[in-house]
Structure formats: C-alpha cells, structure tokens
C-alpha cells in the first residue's frame, strides 16, 4: 500500500476509516454563516454575546466583498462540502450530517457500518446543539458509540466490513 488515504485493492494490515463527509444544504449553510457573522459582531460588544459565546471563525482569510461572496453567496448557489466535524457544525447541519450517514449506511446493505466523527473542543460552535445531538444518538436504536480501538478490533474480526478498491486509479 502506497497511500493510506486510498482504498486498497486487497485486505492489508493498514485500514483507513475515513471521516464521514456530506454536502450541507444551501439554507443551513447560509444560516450558520450568518450566525457566525452575528457572533463576530457581538464579540465587539461582550454583553450582547450571552453565555457560551465562542470565538466563531469564518474559516477564511478573505476580506470584504470576497468574504461575503465566499461565505454567503457561493454556498447559496452551490452546496458546501463538509467533513463530519461536529465542532464546526450547528445543530441543523449536524442533523443533515446524521441523515446523510443513515442514508449512506442503508445503501451499503451491511448490518453494521463504522462512522468516525470528529471535533475539537476549541472549535465547538454550538454546544447546545452538540449536547442535543449526542442525547438523541444515545437514545437511537440504530446507533452504538464505540472507541476507535473497538472499531479496529471489529474490522480485524470481520464484524465490520472492509471495502476494498476493485481497481487502481
């Protein structure tokens, strides 16, 4: 295996479990970006920010009209691609992510599909939404939380399917 980022044509000692990804809806992405912009304005006036205000970032180095285009206009025209980093998503986008995960899992036909989500506490934009999502997932009959060690063990035992690439690029 030359590159652990690609699916192998055969089972090998290295197995890559990629992070889930999805396209956020135009509406949810625009709403989130407007909320981030609002929080940035509120940072200038801390008493308006309220509890749990974060130092929300717009994930861009552009300024002025270029930033407005990049963060508000382009996502309204073309959907935005996300890695399932729950810290960077608000609750509506987390729900879209979950819907995408369930749809893709059903399409595999497998009884169990490992899905890796990520976040970093310093990046969490929507604490309440994340807590709500975790609560919903904890109660969901079709979701089981496991440690990455357990994912590795279940891949090795064959309990989780390994998708092997059928031909090289």
Secondary structure, DSSP 4 states (H G I P E B T S, - for coil): ---TTS--SS--S----PBPEEEEPHHHHHHHHHHHHHHHHHHTSHHHH-TT------S----HHHHHIIIIIHHHHSPEEEE-BGGG--HHHHHHHHHHHHHHHHHH--S----B-B--GGG-S-HHHHHHHHHHHHH-TT-----HHHHHHHHHHTSS-----SS--
